[in-house]
Amino acid sequence: MQSINEIDSYYVDKPKIYEEYVADINTKRAIERDLEIIGEAANNSPLNGSMDLLYFSVLFNTGSKTNPIPPKTR
């Protein structure tokens, strides 16, 4: 959760504009590193393999809420 909060903190005072993200190399590298940390945590999670990406994204309010239950657990 810390990495997710860090990514959000980079845009507290400014809008999320892709062109500005690409131009700001420091923020871009920081966000990429936070995404690496999230990926490593997901790969090492005991839930790895039992929960698909859509379900994970719904848990963190980043994905579609139309189908919150993954097919594997229905």
C-alpha angles and dihedrals in degrees: 000000000000092000092049090051091048091054090051091048092061089067104040095113101028139047122258102254117168096215091053090048091053092047095050102073095182094054091042092054092045092052092046090052092049089051089051090053091050090049093049091049092049092049092050095044118115085230092062108125095016098070126050126220094255092057091047091051092050090053089058094041093246101111142048117305094198093093110020096165115078117227092245093065102040 
